Amino acid sequence: MNLTHSPSAPPTSAGPAARGQTAPRLETTGISSATIAVSDLEAAVADERAGAVVSFAGVVRNHDHGRTVTSLTYESHPSADAVLGEIVRAAHQRPGVIHATAAHRVGSLAVGELAFAVAVSSAHREEAFAACAWLVDEVKSRLPVWKHQIFADGSTEWVNCA
């Protein structure tokens, strides 16, 4: 997956420049059918000022609410890339964040495949952990992505969640 680099927006008073840092260089890797590698996201947020890089990997599991999942398909609304970009930009405003990025797959995925990943860098681990957890929760709450789960018994279910 290619990382998307974009020009930085002017910093706000609460942004990285106000904390003596440069503006974030990486917006997001976005929504794609391409395979996600957590190591790519971690490399994208690496910075000499960062003493901590925290990442999250959301993997397709083989069960949901007591039923066996055999596979699933993710579909996104056309606004999903923009929404993910907004969330990642907001993550840059979290205390101590140097860089942040996120990627979500769409299409058919098998059990064990990586569906969603996040990476955050900060000078200190506490801030990086907090920002990573916030970013994951915000994406799960706001991203217009739906998953169509296929169960071992042949039944299926649509779920409105990233």
MDTraj code that builds the backbone (N, CA, C; nanometers):
import mdtraj as md
import numpy as np

residues = "MET ASN LEU THR HIS SER PRO SER ALA PRO PRO THR SER ALA GLY PRO ALA ALA ARG GLY GLN THR ALA PRO ARG LEU GLU THR THR GLY ILE SER SER ALA THR ILE ALA VAL SER ASP LEU GLU ALA ALA VAL ALA ASP GLU ARG ALA GLY ALA VAL VAL SER PHE ALA GLY VAL VAL ARG ASN HIS ASP HIS GLY ARG THR VAL THR SER LEU THR TYR GLU SER HIS PRO SER ALA ASP ALA VAL LEU GLY GLU ILE VAL ARG ALA ALA HIS GLN ARG PRO GLY VAL ILE HIS ALA THR ALA ALA HIS ARG VAL GLY SER LEU ALA VAL GLY GLU LEU ALA PHE ALA VAL ALA VAL SER SER ALA HIS ARG GLU GLU ALA PHE ALA ALA CYS ALA TRP LEU VAL ASP GLU VAL LYS SER ARG LEU PRO VAL TRP LYS HIS GLN ILE PHE ALA ASP GLY SER THR GLU TRP VAL ASN CYS ALA".split()
xyz = np.array([
    [0.0849, -0.1168, 0.0000],
    [0.0000, 0.0000, 0.0000],
    [0.0896, 0.1233, 0.0000],
    [0.0622, 0.2179, -0.0821],
    [0.1397, 0.3408, -0.0875],
    [0.0914, 0.4378, 0.0176],
    [0.1848, 0.4976, 0.0866],
    [0.1498, 0.5961, 0.1875],
    [0.1218, 0.7288, 0.1196],
    [0.0206, 0.7970, 0.1667],
    [-0.0185, 0.9240, 0.1089],
    [0.0427, 1.0368, 0.1905],
    [0.1267, 1.1127, 0.1302],
    [0.1846, 1.2290, 0.1963],
    [0.1148, 1.3521, 0.1412],
    [0.0827, 1.4434, 0.2292],
    [0.0155, 1.5637, 0.1823],
    [0.0751, 1.6850, 0.2502],
    [0.0593, 1.7990, 0.1893],
    [0.1099, 1.9203, 0.2510],
    [0.0390, 1.9432, 0.3836],
    [0.1121, 1.9966, 0.4774],
    [0.0536, 2.0228, 0.6087],
    [-0.0376, 2.1434, 0.6049],
    [-0.1443, 2.1344, 0.6795],
    [-0.2332, 2.2493, 0.6969],
    [-0.1674, 2.3460, 0.7930],
    [-0.2047, 2.4739, 0.7879],
    [-0.1479, 2.5683, 0.8838],
    [-0.1793, 2.5227, 1.0258],
    [-0.0814, 2.5278, 1.1165],
    [-0.1056, 2.4811, 1.2522],
    [-0.2029, 2.5722, 1.3264],
    [-0.2790, 2.5101, 1.4154],
    [-0.3646, 2.5879, 1.5038],
    [-0.2877, 2.6121, 1.6329],
    [-0.3419, 2.6937, 1.7201],
    [-0.2709, 2.7238, 1.8443],
    [-0.2529, 2.6002, 1.9308],
    [-0.3390, 2.4998, 1.9144],
    [-0.3266, 2.3777, 1.9932],
    [-0.2459, 2.2713, 1.9203],
    [-0.2029, 2.2999, 1.7985],
    [-0.1389, 2.1999, 1.7150],
    [0.0067, 2.1785, 1.7470],
    [0.0723, 2.0966, 1.6671],
    [0.2107, 2.0611, 1.6905],
    [0.3056, 2.1794, 1.6953],
    [0.2835, 2.2805, 1.6103],
    [0.3742, 2.3956, 1.6107],
    [0.3702, 2.4683, 1.7443],
    [0.2539, 2.4712, 1.8086],
    [0.2417, 2.5357, 1.9388],
    [0.3186, 2.4587, 2.0453],
    [0.3454, 2.3302, 2.0190],
    [0.4210, 2.2481, 2.1136],
    [0.5684, 2.2425, 2.0733],
    [0.6109, 2.3273, 1.9809],
    [0.7493, 2.3292, 1.9375],
    [0.7830, 2.2182, 1.8394],
    [0.6823, 2.1643, 1.7717],
    [0.7034, 2.0561, 1.6765],
    [0.6671, 2.1044, 1.5371],
    [0.7122, 2.0308, 1.4386],
    [0.6691, 2.0612, 1.3023],
    [0.5297, 2.0052, 1.2809],
    [0.4607, 2.0570, 1.1820],
    [0.3260, 2.0089, 1.1506],
    [0.3330, 1.8652, 1.1011],
    [0.2284, 1.7867, 1.1203],
    [0.2281, 1.6467, 1.0765],
    [0.2522, 1.6353, 0.9269],
    [0.3303, 1.5361, 0.8869],
    [0.3603, 1.5185, 0.7447],
    [0.2711, 1.4145, 0.6802],
    [0.2039, 1.3325, 0.7596],
    [0.1276, 1.2226, 0.7041],
    [-0.0174, 1.2337, 0.7456],
    [-0.1050, 1.2396, 0.6495],
    [-0.2479, 1.2479, 0.6770],
    [-0.3032, 1.1104, 0.7095],
    [-0.3055, 1.0234, 0.6106],
    [-0.3629, 0.8908, 0.6285],
    [-0.3254, 0.8036, 0.5104],
    [-0.3288, 0.6742, 0.5305],
    [-0.3124, 0.5840, 0.4183],
    [-0.4469, 0.5554, 0.3542],
    [-0.5548, 0.5805, 0.4245],
    [-0.6878, 0.5787, 0.3668],
    [-0.7581, 0.4453, 0.3591],
    [-0.8593, 0.4438, 0.2739],
    [-0.9445, 0.3283, 0.2497],
    [-0.8971, 0.2640, 0.1196],
    [-0.8735, 0.1322, 0.1222],
    [-0.8205, 0.0665, 0.0032],
    [-0.8483, -0.0830, 0.0088],
    [-0.8464, -0.1465, -0.1055],
    [-0.8570, -0.2921, -0.1099],
    [-0.7194, -0.3577, -0.0974],
    [-0.6141, -0.2779, -0.0955],
    [-0.4777, -0.3294, -0.0858],
    [-0.4480, -0.3813, 0.0550],
    [-0.3588, -0.4758, 0.0608],
    [-0.3149, -0.5307, 0.1889],
    [-0.2491, -0.4218, 0.2730],
    [-0.2754, -0.4253, 0.4016],
    [-0.2184, -0.3299, 0.4963],
    [-0.1034, -0.3982, 0.5696],
    [0.0074, -0.3269, 0.5874],
    [0.1190, -0.3750, 0.6684],
    [0.1389, -0.2763, 0.7837],
    [0.1217, -0.3236, 0.9056],
    [0.1385, -0.2370, 1.0222],
    [0.2771, -0.1743, 1.0216],
    [0.3771, -0.2486, 0.9782],
    [0.5138, -0.1950, 0.9752],
    [0.5245, -0.0727, 0.8841],
    [0.4460, -0.0677, 0.7756],
    [0.4467, 0.0501, 0.6887],
    [0.3914, 0.1722, 0.7620],
    [0.2838, 0.1521, 0.8389],
    [0.2256, 0.2629, 0.9140],
    [0.3209, 0.3087, 1.0237],
    [0.3855, 0.2137, 1.0914],
    [0.4821, 0.2495, 1.1956],
    [0.5984, 0.3287, 1.1366],
    [0.6469, 0.2877, 1.0210],
    [0.7557, 0.3604, 0.9556],
    [0.7117, 0.5001, 0.9150],
    [0.5852, 0.5135, 0.8762],
    [0.5343, 0.6433, 0.8325],
    [0.5276, 0.7441, 0.9459],
    [0.5100, 0.6983, 1.0681],
    [0.4993, 0.7915, 1.1808],
    [0.6313, 0.8058, 1.2565],
    [0.7330, 0.7321, 1.2157],
    [0.8633, 0.7400, 1.2829],
    [0.9195, 0.8815, 1.2734],
    [0.9853, 0.9229, 1.3794],
    [1.0390, 1.0587, 1.3868],
    [1.1471, 1.0586, 1.4945],
    [1.2523, 1.1360, 1.4742],
    [1.3605, 1.1421, 1.5734],
    [1.3132, 1.1912, 1.7094],
    [1.2065, 1.2684, 1.7121],
    [1.1541, 1.3204, 1.8393],
    [1.0697, 1.2184, 1.9132],
    [1.0341, 1.1102, 1.8465],
    [0.9414, 1.0128, 1.9038],
    [1.0148, 0.9070, 1.9852],
    [0.9795, 0.8989, 2.1105],
    [1.0293, 0.7927, 2.1973],
    [0.9328, 0.6758, 2.2013],
    [0.8160, 0.6948, 2.1402],
    [0.7145, 0.5896, 2.1401],
    [0.6419, 0.5874, 2.0062],
    [0.6250, 0.4677, 1.9542],
    [0.5383, 0.4434, 1.8391],
    [0.4442, 0.3318, 1.8828],
    [0.3149, 0.3627, 1.8833],
    [0.2137, 0.2653, 1.9241],
    [0.1269, 0.2352, 1.8035],
    [0.1003, 0.1067, 1.7825],
    [0.0163, 0.0678, 1.6695],
    [-0.0944, -0.0262, 1.7152],
    [-0.1951, -0.0350, 1.6317],
    [-0.3087, -0.1239, 1.6543],
    [-0.3348, -0.1993, 1.5255],
    [-0.3617, -0.3286, 1.5363],
    [-0.3954, -0.4111, 1.4206],
    [-0.5301, -0.4774, 1.4455],
    [-0.6289, -0.4431, 1.3645],
    [-0.7607, -0.5054, 1.3714],
    [-0.7682, -0.6186, 1.2710],
    [-0.7817, -0.7401, 1.3203],
    [-0.7747, -0.8603, 1.2390],
    [-0.9126, -0.9262, 1.2326],
    [-0.9463, -0.9836, 1.1187],
    [-1.0733, -1.0557, 1.1034],
    [-1.0678, -1.1799, 1.1925],
    [-1.1617, -1.1887, 1.2861],
    [-1.1662, -1.3021, 1.3775],
    [-1.2649, -1.4077, 1.3256],
    [-1.2586, -1.5275, 1.3818],
    [-1.3390, -1.6394, 1.3331],
    [-1.4728, -1.6562, 1.4056],
    [-1.5133, -1.5562, 1.4806],
    [-1.6396, -1.5665, 1.5538],
    [-1.6994, -1.4289, 1.5787],
    [-1.8298, -1.4260, 1.6004],
    [-1.9000, -1.3034, 1.6386],
    [-2.0286, -1.3438, 1.7110],
    [-2.0391, -1.3025, 1.8354],
    [-2.1572, -1.3310, 1.9181],
    [-2.1945, -1.4791, 1.9168],
    [-2.0948, -1.5645, 1.9342],
    [-2.1191, -1.7074, 1.9452],
    [-2.1343, -1.7819, 1.8139],
    [-2.1224, -1.7112, 1.7017],
    [-2.1346, -1.7767, 1.5712],
    [-1.9994, -1.7781, 1.5017],
    [-1.9752, -1.8849, 1.4249],
    [-1.8492, -1.8996, 1.3535],
    [-1.8526, -1.8176, 1.2243],
    [-1.7555, -1.7281, 1.2104],
    [-1.7406, -1.6453, 1.0903],
    [-1.6419, -1.7141, 0.9972],
    [-1.6795, -1.7275, 0.8695],
    [-1.5887, -1.7883, 0.7720],
    [-1.5172, -1.6843, 0.6870],
    [-1.5835, -1.5713, 0.6622],
    [-1.5221, -1.4616, 0.5873],
    [-1.6109, -1.3384, 0.6014],
    [-1.5637, -1.2281, 0.5496],
    [-1.6460, -1.1074, 0.5488],
    [-1.6031, -1.0152, 0.4374],
    [-1.6917, -0.9218, 0.4064],
    [-1.6648, -0.8211, 0.3051],
    [-1.6915, -0.6846, 0.3659],
    [-1.5956, -0.5932, 0.3499],
    [-1.6135, -0.4555, 0.3937],
    [-1.6520, -0.3700, 0.2738],
    [-1.7492, -0.2814, 0.2938],
    [-1.7865, -0.1822, 0.1932],
    [-1.7862, -0.0457, 0.2593],
    [-1.7477, 0.0561, 0.1834],
    [-1.7396, 0.1904, 0.2400],
    [-1.8258, 0.2878, 0.1605],
    [-1.8688, 0.3911, 0.2283],
    [-1.9384, 0.5032, 0.1656],
    [-1.8339, 0.5862, 0.0911],
    [-1.8711, 0.6551, -0.0163],
    [-1.7740, 0.7385, -0.0885],
    [-1.7050, 0.8446, -0.0008],
    [-1.7654, 0.8823, 0.1091],
    [-1.7050, 0.9824, 0.1981],
    [-1.6048, 0.9227, 0.2970],
    [-1.5861, 0.7921, 0.2965],
    [-1.5032, 0.7268, 0.3989],
    [-1.3599, 0.7790, 0.4020],
    [-1.2976, 0.7993, 0.2863],
    [-1.1609, 0.8534, 0.2848],
    [-1.1541, 0.9899, 0.3528],
    [-1.2493, 1.0764, 0.3212],
    [-1.2515, 1.2103, 0.3810],
    [-1.2741, 1.2030, 0.5317],
    [-1.3640, 1.1160, 0.5743],
    [-1.3910, 1.1006, 0.7177],
    [-1.2664, 1.0492, 0.7894],
    [-1.2006, 0.9496, 0.7306],
    [-1.0787, 0.8982, 0.7929],
    [-0.9723, 1.0070, 0.8010],
    [-0.9604, 1.0880, 0.6966],
    [-0.8656, 1.1996, 0.6992],
    [-0.8960, 1.2989, 0.8098],
    [-1.0238, 1.3309, 0.8291],
    [-1.0638, 1.4223, 0.9375],
    [-1.0260, 1.3658, 1.0736],
    [-1.0498, 1.2378, 1.0918],
    [-1.0202, 1.1750, 1.2209],
    [-0.8695, 1.1749, 1.2464],
    [-0.7909, 1.1421, 1.1455],
    [-0.6450, 1.1407, 1.1621],
    [-0.5934, 1.2819, 1.1889],
    [-0.6481, 1.3817, 1.1189],
    [-0.6065, 1.5207, 1.1474],
    [-0.6404, 1.5593, 1.2916],
    [-0.7545, 1.5165, 1.3399],
    [-0.7914, 1.5442, 1.4799],
    [-0.6961, 1.4729, 1.5758],
    [-0.6500, 1.3550, 1.5392],
    [-0.5546, 1.2824, 1.6239],
    [-0.4249, 1.3598, 1.6394],
    [-0.3861, 1.4338, 1.5347],
    [-0.2646, 1.5147, 1.5426],
    [-0.2766, 1.6251, 1.6474],
    [-0.3972, 1.6581, 1.6867],
    [-0.4184, 1.7628, 1.7861],
    [-0.4198, 1.7079, 1.9280],
    [-0.4153, 1.5772, 1.9433],
    [-0.4132, 1.5151, 2.0756],
    [-0.2808, 1.5488, 2.1438],
    [-0.2796, 1.5563, 2.2752],
    [-0.1566, 1.5911, 2.3480],
    [-0.0386, 1.5017, 2.3122],
    [0.0714, 1.5664, 2.2751],
    [0.1970, 1.4973, 2.2506],
    [0.2121, 1.4276, 2.1168],
    [0.1079, 1.4194, 2.0368],
    [0.1172, 1.3452, 1.9113],
    [0.2106, 1.4162, 1.8149],
    [0.3025, 1.3402, 1.7591],
    [0.3922, 1.3920, 1.6570],
    [0.3354, 1.3577, 1.5194],
    [0.3029, 1.2299, 1.4979],
    [0.2434, 1.1847, 1.3716],
    [0.1404, 1.0763, 1.4013],
    [0.0426, 1.0650, 1.3122],
    [-0.0591, 0.9603, 1.3233],
    [-0.1036, 0.9199, 1.1835],
    [-0.1459, 0.7966, 1.1703],
    [-0.1970, 0.7474, 1.0424],
    [-0.2922, 0.6309, 1.0677],
    [-0.3765, 0.6025, 0.9696],
    [-0.4707, 0.4908, 0.9798],
    [-0.5026, 0.4391, 0.8412],
    [-0.5344, 0.3109, 0.8327],
    [-0.5728, 0.2493, 0.7057],
    [-0.6837, 0.1483, 0.7320],
    [-0.7795, 0.1418, 0.6406],
    [-0.8879, 0.0438, 0.6510],
    [-0.9068, -0.0218, 0.5161],
    [-0.9182, -0.1531, 0.5163],
    [-0.9403, -0.2273, 0.3922],
    [-1.0875, -0.2366, 0.3595],
    [-1.1154, -0.2512, 0.2321],
    [-1.2481, -0.2851, 0.1831],
    [-1.2315, -0.4068, 0.0924],
    [-1.3433, -0.4733, 0.0660],
    [-1.3400, -0.5933, -0.0163],
    [-1.3520, -0.7166, 0.0698],
    [-1.3324, -0.8324, 0.0074],
    [-1.3451, -0.9607, 0.0767],
    [-1.2182, -0.9921, 0.1535],
    [-1.2348, -1.0285, 0.2807],
    [-1.1217, -1.0640, 0.3659],
    [-1.1492, -1.1987, 0.4315],
    [-1.0444, -1.2762, 0.4490],
    [-1.0532, -1.4058, 0.5149],
    [-1.0208, -1.3889, 0.6631],
    [-1.0596, -1.4870, 0.7406],
    [-1.0234, -1.4899, 0.8817],
    [-0.8716, -1.4804, 0.8923],
    [-0.8243, -1.3953, 0.9833],
    [-0.6812, -1.3760, 1.0045],
    [-0.6208, -1.2600, 0.9281],
    [-0.6935, -1.2056, 0.8306],
    [-0.6396, -1.0926, 0.7542],
    [-0.6565, -0.9621, 0.8307],
    [-0.5626, -0.8703, 0.8076],
    [-0.5660, -0.7385, 0.8696],
    [-0.6663, -0.6499, 0.7978],
    [-0.7629, -0.5958, 0.8740],
    [-0.8685, -0.5124, 0.8162],
    [-0.8481, -0.3644, 0.8455],
    [-0.7870, -0.3332, 0.9581],
    [-0.7783, -0.1942, 1.0040],
    [-0.6509, -0.1793, 1.0852],
    [-0.5772, -0.0710, 1.0621],
    [-0.4537, -0.0476, 1.1365],
    [-0.4347, 0.1006, 1.1631],
    [-0.3688, 0.1285, 1.2743],
    [-0.3414, 0.2648, 1.3193],
    [-0.1985, 0.2680, 1.3729],
    [-0.1297, 0.3804, 1.3553],
    [0.0004, 0.4017, 1.4186],
    [0.0095, 0.5470, 1.4619],
    [0.0668, 0.5680, 1.5789],
    [0.0818, 0.7013, 1.6375],
    [0.2213, 0.7120, 1.6978],
    [0.2859, 0.8269, 1.6774],
    [0.4140, 0.8509, 1.7438],
    [0.4021, 0.9711, 1.8365],
    [0.4793, 0.9634, 1.9435],
    [0.4807, 1.0681, 2.0451],
    [0.6151, 1.0602, 2.1179],
    [0.6485, 1.1643, 2.1897],
    [0.7722, 1.1614, 2.2668],
    [0.7638, 1.0589, 2.3800],
    [0.6445, 1.0378, 2.4328],
    [0.6270, 0.9505, 2.5497],
    [0.5175, 0.8472, 2.5270],
    [0.5326, 0.7310, 2.5873],
    [0.4400, 0.6194, 2.5633],
    [0.2979, 0.6472, 2.6086],
    [0.2798, 0.7150, 2.7210],
    [0.1445, 0.7388, 2.7718],
    [0.0606, 0.8170, 2.6706],
    [0.1204, 0.9219, 2.6132],
    [0.0485, 1.0014, 2.5131],
    [0.0224, 0.9208, 2.3864],
    [0.1192, 0.8387, 2.3452],
    [0.1026, 0.7575, 2.2242],
    [-0.0068, 0.6525, 2.2433],
    [-0.0087, 0.5859, 2.3596],
    [-0.1139, 0.4874, 2.3870],
    [-0.2517, 0.5536, 2.3889],
    [-0.2602, 0.6676, 2.4565],
    [-0.3893, 0.7378, 2.4667],
    [-0.4387, 0.7825, 2.3287],
    [-0.3505, 0.8371, 2.2482],
    [-0.3904, 0.8841, 2.1151],
    [-0.4275, 0.7677, 2.0240],
    [-0.3546, 0.6584, 2.0326],
    [-0.3856, 0.5417, 1.9507],
    [-0.5234, 0.4866, 1.9885],
    [-0.5504, 0.4734, 2.1178],
    [-0.6819, 0.4239, 2.1623],
    [-0.7921, 0.5184, 2.1174],
    [-0.7690, 0.6485, 2.1309],
    [-0.8694, 0.7461, 2.0875],
    [-0.8955, 0.7325, 1.9378],
    [-0.7880, 0.7213, 1.8593],
    [-0.8006, 0.7123, 1.7134],
    [-0.8784, 0.5867, 1.6723],
    [-0.8479, 0.4733, 1.7322],
    [-0.9198, 0.3497, 1.7026],
    [-1.0680, 0.3661, 1.7367],
    [-1.0977, 0.4172, 1.8553],
    [-1.2370, 0.4329, 1.8977],
    [-1.3124, 0.5313, 1.8086],
    [-1.2469, 0.6384, 1.7700],
    [-1.3114, 0.7393, 1.6848],
    [-1.3421, 0.6825, 1.5459],
    [-1.2487, 0.6066, 1.4909],
    [-1.2730, 0.5433, 1.3608],
    [-1.3887, 0.4443, 1.3734],
    [-1.3871, 0.3617, 1.4765],
    [-1.4953, 0.2642, 1.4954],
    [-1.6300, 0.3340, 1.5098],
    [-1.6306, 0.4520, 1.5675],
    [-1.7545, 0.5260, 1.5917],
    [-1.8043, 0.6012, 1.4682],
    [-1.7126, 0.6565, 1.3894],
    [-1.7526, 0.7508, 1.2843],
    [-1.7346, 0.7046, 1.1401],
    [-1.6465, 0.6099, 1.1145],
    [-1.6142, 0.5753, 0.9764],
    [-1.7315, 0.5041, 0.9094],
    [-1.7769, 0.5538, 0.7929],
    [-1.8884, 0.4899, 0.7237],
    [-1.8431, 0.3669, 0.6440],
    [-1.8183, 0.2599, 0.7185],
    [-1.7779, 0.1316, 0.6630],
    [-1.8694, 0.0255, 0.7230],
    [-1.9147, -0.0661, 0.6374],
    [-2.0030, -0.1738, 0.6819],
    [-1.9365, -0.3062, 0.6503],
    [-1.9596, -0.4046, 0.7379],
    [-1.9072, -0.5374, 0.7084],
    [-2.0215, -0.6359, 0.6923],
    [-2.0059, -0.7199, 0.5929],
    [-2.1021, -0.8254, 0.5629],
    [-2.0357, -0.9560, 0.6058],
    [-2.0823, -1.0100, 0.7180],
    [-2.0231, -1.1312, 0.7725],
    [-2.0909, -1.2549, 0.7145],
    [-2.0112, -1.3552, 0.6818],
    [-2.0624, -1.4825, 0.6338],
    [-2.0308, -1.5857, 0.7422],
    [-2.1364, -1.6542, 0.7881],
    [-2.1226, -1.7493, 0.8976],
    [-2.1173, -1.8928, 0.8464],
    [-2.0625, -1.9818, 0.9285],
    [-2.0458, -2.1224, 0.8910],
    [-2.1784, -2.1903, 0.8600],
    [-2.2883, -2.1439, 0.9212],
    [-2.4186, -2.2062, 0.8972],
    [-2.4849, -2.1561, 0.7686],
    [-2.4152, -2.0700, 0.6935],
    [-2.4675, -2.0178, 0.5679],
    [-2.5416, -1.8857, 0.5819],
    [-2.5692, -1.8433, 0.7046],
    [-2.6363, -1.7153, 0.7245],
    [-2.5364, -1.6014, 0.7085],
    [-2.5885, -1.4800, 0.6868],
    [-2.5047, -1.3614, 0.6723],
    [-2.5642, -1.2484, 0.7541],
    [-2.4850, -1.1456, 0.7772],
    [-2.5296, -1.0314, 0.8554],
    [-2.4490, -0.9083, 0.8164],
    [-2.5176, -0.7953, 0.7975],
    [-2.4527, -0.6667, 0.7764],
    [-2.4373, -0.5979, 0.9115],
    [-2.3187, -0.5406, 0.9357],
    [-2.2914, -0.4687, 1.0601],
    [-2.2385, -0.3314, 1.0241],
    [-2.2936, -0.2281, 1.0846],
    [-2.2497, -0.0909, 1.0587],
    [-2.1394, -0.0537, 1.1570],
    [-2.0188, -0.1015, 1.1273],
    [-1.9051, -0.0633, 1.2119],
    [-1.7773, -0.0883, 1.1356],
    [-1.6789, -0.0054, 1.1607],
    [-1.5482, -0.0250, 1.1004],
    [-1.4803, -0.1332, 1.1775],
])
top = md.Topology()
chain = top.add_chain()
for i, resn in enumerate(residues, 1):
    res = top.add_residue(resn, chain, resSeq=i)
    for name in ("N", "CA", "C"):
        top.add_atom(name, md.element.get_by_symbol(name[0]), res)
traj = md.Trajectory(xyz[None], top)
